Amino acid sequence: MTWRDEINAICAALPGAEKSDPWDGGHDCWKIGGKMFALHGMEPGICVKCRDIETAEVLRDTINAERAPYFHRSWVRLPEGTDLNEARHRIHLSYVLIRSGLTKKLQASLPAWEGR
């Protein structure tokens, strides 16, 4: 199984996560409630949202994350080959951030998330 396959399996296991390719270019765009929480395919690696710009800057300084091209500065790109446990943690945090920003009505319609 490739690193990308592993990343897709992590994303697919999240309740209510949906995969699409909105630009028809081989992207794996993962969304919850219609909002993106992870993207693979622009460049090798996975783009995820951080809590804020400062967190993204710290990650760029400490875990080899990079600024995610075309995204707000609160997003980072974890290069392909990043430790899967680290990638899983960052994907889960991004998922929770995006999910918690959805309307209460939409959140209530989603499958439960226990934060594993």
Order of alpha helices (4+ residues) and beta strands (2+ residues): alpha-beta-beta-beta-beta-alpha-beta-beta-alpha-alpha
